[in-house]
Amino acid sequence: AAPAPAAPAPAAPAPAAPAVFSASDISSILGGIAPAAPAAQSATPAPAAAPAAGGFTADAISNILSGLTPQPQPVSLNQVLNPEATQPLVDQSMEQRLAEHLPTVDGAPDSVHETLTTPQLQQAMSRMTEALHSGDAAGLVAELRIQPRGIGVEPFLRALQEATPAAAPAEAMETEEEKPNDKMEE
């Protein structure tokens, strides 16, 4: 019995064709990206490789993306209410008025400065920022009876500012007797 002939060696793989994307694929990918301002584009981009019939090549997409600018990061409550900016604004009188609303540590109220630097408050402000930018804070906004002109931190803070009297007298603030369940829990 003669040995079986050896199997032919597999052929080397053919070079991969460039990836082809349809116009709807490109539109879907670029849907949330803002184009660069015309004044910012001083040089004409190099012409892209000719697209394959009915689509774009990876080189063409790369060329398109190189002409786009990233959208600016939205303002966060953490940036606005950072301890370094707020601490100079809190005087002894304000500290005393806010003391009943602050968490307590060993039976004594925490200070405004200490509260502003806690990781818990920083995380809460991050989540509130996300809710303001996504529209998920609509319930709170309605409860506050304010009407921001848009979504995000800046319209929210402007609406709060517009709804707040310029100089609220200290006696106008609610006291613990008026609203006993208003304290923050640890």
Solvent accessible surface area in square Angstrom, and as a share of the most:
residue,aa,sasa,rsa
1,A,156,1.21
2,A,94,0.73
3,P,126,0.79
4,A,91,0.71
5,P,127,0.80
6,A,98,0.76
7,A,90,0.70
8,P,125,0.79
9,A,90,0.69
10,P,129,0.81
11,A,95,0.74
12,A,91,0.70
13,P,127,0.80
14,A,86,0.67
15,P,129,0.81
16,A,100,0.77
17,A,86,0.67
18,P,91,0.57
19,A,55,0.42
20,V,79,0.45
21,F,61,0.25
22,S,43,0.28
23,A,67,0.52
24,S,79,0.51
25,D,63,0.32
26,I,14,0.07
27,S,76,0.49
28,S,89,0.58
29,I,89,0.45
30,L,35,0.18
31,G,64,0.61
32,G,60,0.57
33,I,71,0.36
34,A,38,0.30
35,P,104,0.65
36,A,13,0.10
37,A,60,0.46
38,P,120,0.76
39,A,101,0.78
40,A,73,0.56
41,Q,94,0.42
42,S,114,0.74
43,A,80,0.62
44,T,125,0.73
45,P,85,0.53
46,A,70,0.55
47,P,129,0.81
48,A,47,0.36
49,A,52,0.40
50,A,87,0.68
51,P,76,0.48
52,A,41,0.32
53,A,107,0.83
54,G,77,0.74
55,G,8,0.07
56,F,59,0.25
57,T,13,0.07
58,A,51,0.40
59,D,95,0.49
60,A,5,0.04
61,I,21,0.11
62,S,68,0.44
63,N,44,0.22
64,I,62,0.31
65,L,71,0.35
66,S,88,0.56
67,G,27,0.26
68,L,40,0.20
69,T,61,0.35
70,P,124,0.78
71,Q,102,0.45
72,P,121,0.76
73,Q,160,0.71
74,P,75,0.47
75,V,66,0.38
76,S,25,0.16
77,L,11,0.05
78,N,35,0.18
79,Q,114,0.51
80,V,59,0.34
81,L,66,0.33
82,N,42,0.22
83,P,17,0.11
84,E,138,0.62
85,A,51,0.40
86,T,18,0.10
87,Q,64,0.29
88,P,106,0.67
89,L,129,0.64
90,V,23,0.13
91,D,87,0.45
92,Q,122,0.54
93,S,56,0.36
94,M,65,0.29
95,E,37,0.16
96,Q,120,0.53
97,R,77,0.28
98,L,52,0.26
99,A,29,0.22
100,E,50,0.22
101,H,40,0.18
102,L,17,0.08
103,P,22,0.14
104,T,48,0.28
105,V,80,0.46
106,D,147,0.76
107,G,72,0.69
108,A,55,0.43
109,P,75,0.47
110,D,20,0.11
111,S,36,0.23
112,V,11,0.06
113,H,77,0.34
114,E,91,0.41
115,T,12,0.07
116,L,25,0.12
117,T,65,0.38
118,T,38,0.22
119,P,102,0.64
120,Q,132,0.59
121,L,41,0.21
122,Q,49,0.22
123,Q,96,0.43
124,A,55,0.42
125,M,11,0.05
126,S,45,0.29
127,R,156,0.57
128,M,42,0.19
129,T,14,0.08
130,E,115,0.52
131,A,22,0.17
132,L,8,0.04
133,H,55,0.25
134,S,71,0.46
135,G,33,0.32
136,D,115,0.60
137,A,9,0.07
138,A,66,0.51
139,G,56,0.54
140,L,75,0.37
141,V,23,0.13
142,A,70,0.55
143,E,135,0.61
144,L,76,0.38
145,R,214,0.78
146,I,12,0.06
147,Q,160,0.71
148,P,35,0.22
149,R,194,0.71
150,G,46,0.44
151,I,118,0.60
152,G,3,0.03
153,V,1,0.00
154,E,83,0.37
155,P,31,0.20
156,F,13,0.06
157,L,50,0.25
158,R,133,0.49
159,A,7,0.05
160,L,56,0.28
161,Q,132,0.59
162,E,109,0.49
163,A,62,0.48
164,T,80,0.47
165,P,92,0.58
166,A,117,0.90
167,A,91,0.70
168,A,62,0.48
169,P,74,0.47
170,A,49,0.38
171,E,148,0.66
172,A,70,0.54
173,M,68,0.30
174,E,87,0.39
175,T,58,0.34
176,E,72,0.32
177,E,149,0.67
178,E,118,0.53
179,K,98,0.41
180,P,90,0.57
181,N,144,0.74
182,D,57,0.30
183,K,82,0.35
184,M,102,0.46
185,E,153,0.69
186,E,162,0.72
